[in-house]
């Protein structure tokens, strides 16, 4: 017969906080975000404070700066190709004129 292995015990026991109990770890009336973390064997919940207005403004500034830098790089790349394409078209035009000249037909 096959042997049964004992069930694995969780690494941590869940803490049940009864309603109405003030927990010293929580910051009063401030809202908090609860994040579920699950690995292969153990799952747990973590509480982190919600973002304040300063953090939101800071994140928006960083995202805006990254978007501006990306736009500048993109525009710089486009503006770099304008003179390159102008020189290429000028060379093609000159090559076409010289080709017609050597064939004996003047423009």
C-alpha angles and dihedrals in degrees: 000000000000119000120236117228117222114256116264115255116228116253091233134023117234115250115229112206112198118225115269096026114127110224116207091215093062120079103235115252096353113118118242135202119234116212124193115219116191128180128175094280109014134044125191142170124232128194120217127177117260117252116269125219093266092055092047092050091047092051091048091050092051092048090048092050091050090050091049093050091048091050092049092051091048094048091045090054092049093046090049091058095052096076091039091056091044091055090046093052091046090053091048091050092049090047090052092050093048091047091055091045093055091048089060099253114115119208 
